[in-house]
């Protein structure tokens, strides 16, 4: 009798455990739809080319985690920049204290690439609880959505699936187009193209020919629109293929981006677009400076096109010619002179590295690697050995976006 009772108890407990496990699984994964992503893996040959310029993915990833996370002020979220200690005792390490959604998205992709489930789950929970995702810019939210989808494809639950669908409903309209938000741009006036000599307060002349048109005082105006660089075409294609966006979303967005090219002889792209009351699209070409196209944003748009094998040849040629033939790529293209000028477009080199890879051009890829590699820390005693640095007032600092993008490109 006792044996029979014991057997019944064991069966009952097993049933309860199985039932509990089933309920947990149903709640956690029951309503989760599968998401398959379009990803490209880098071969040894590309990694070997990058290593010729001191860019090694595993070393870089290890240093990023150690310097910007383990030794960071937060420990979970990655700061936008990190400055190492200076030579003087009065120059301690400094962090930006800014935690961008786009940087966390890149960090999430790195964790997924590294199969680090614990860190990925921890990061996801921290972002959702602390960064007020809904009130970030559309561009930042799009970046996080891409990282979140990558996370979901590996570790996601039904709650994550719901969160992703909620984000999609906020970021896209019923036709699968990115929703508008308030942006600002440099105002353009025809008079900006006219060369004149003006008198300053001391009665001295100052010709506008002394600097490129549009670099004088710039006025900004606000409008409702969408940044072209935030139209992440590969993400949109993946969402449509997984029935999360309506049919035709990718084609509509792709055509809208392709139509943003400035002119047949200027294969750069608009900064943003706005939809008029009659439904037609109007492009805004100038971002920070009137009569000048922002090269950094334009190249980021080109990267989005290249990722889906849709970058026009003339745009690719413009990037390659400027990279291969000029010592420095600048961040503004002035319509009057037909030349680039301004600050060095350092932020573009990683995007160009990806363009070279997506377009299967080893020369462009190697050129971008050489420019990035010239700023890789190589001193064995450096706490940032193998990381990509920038300098400011004899101090060295590290940009999360640049280091994570380079890391993801070669791992």
Order of alpha helices (4+ residues) and beta strands (2+ residues): alpha-alpha-alpha-beta-beta-alpha-alpha-alpha-alpha-beta-beta-beta-beta-alpha-alpha-beta-beta-beta-beta-beta-alpha-alpha-beta-beta-alpha-alpha-beta-beta-alpha
